[in-house]
Amino acid sequence: MKKNKIIYYVATGLLSLLMLFSAGMYLFNHEAVMQMFTNFGYPTYIIYPYAAAKILGLVAIWFVTNKTIKEWAYAGFFLCIYTCFFCTCYDW
């Protein structure tokens, strides 16, 4: 059981770092992110709410004990990574 907990916390920590750096980039490097969103065809007004949603998702994963909220946070992160993957793989 201890091995499973170690794997869970390492994977969650890496996912948290990825989302934290991503949200930081959205907040502090807004011009570059705005250019990327424009190139992908996304509206630029969702950058700040998207960063806030990522930070709130991290808070939900680490500090909220309700499993349903954690599942929704993981689902949101999956959709984030999924859309990022396909936006960068396909040339629109």
N, C-alpha and C positions, 0 to 999 in steps of 0.2 A: 504493500500500500504506500509505503514511503516513496518508492520509485515513481509511482503515478503522480503523487503530489509534487515531486520535484519537476517532472516533465510538465505538469500543468502550470506551475509558477514560472518556469523558464519560458514556456511558450507565451503565457499571458504577459510576462515582462517584455518580451521582444515585440509583441503586438502593441503593447502600450507605448514603447519607445517609438515605434513606427508612426502611430497615430499622434503622439505628442509632437514629434518633429514635423509632421505634416500640418498640424494645427498651428504650430509656431511659424511655419513658412507662410501659411495663409494670412496670419496676423502681421508679421513683420516684413514680409517680402511681397507686398500686395501687388505691385506693378507687374512682376514676373508671373504671378499666379493669375492675374487678370488677363495677361496675354495668352497664357495656356488655356484658360477657360474660353476665351474668344476663339482660339484656334480649334478647340473641340466642339464649338457650337453651343456651349452652355452660357446662360446669362451670368453676368458678373455680379449681380446683386445678391447672389446666394453664397458668396465667399465667406463673409463674416458669420452668418448663421451656420454654415457648414463647419467652420472651425469651432464654434460654440457647441455644436452637436457632438463633435469628436471629443471635446473635453468633458462634456456631460456623460458621454458613453464611458470614458475612462473612470470617471467618478462612480458610475453605476457598477462597473465591473469590480472595482477594488473595494468600495465602501458600502454598497447596498447589499443587504442579505436576502432580498426577495429574488428568487430564482427566475421568475418571469421577466423582471426588468433586466436581469443579466442576459437572459436569452435574447431579448430584443436588442440589447446593446451589441452583442456578438453578431446578430443578424444584420444590424446596420453597418458594422465594420466589414462584414462579408460583402455586402452590396457595394460599399465604398471601394474595396479592393477589386471586386469583380468589374465594376465599371471603369476603374482606372486601367486595369489590364487590357480591356477591349478597346478603350480609347487610344492607348499607346500602340496596340498591335495593328490596328486597322488605320489606314490612311484615308480619312474622310475627304 
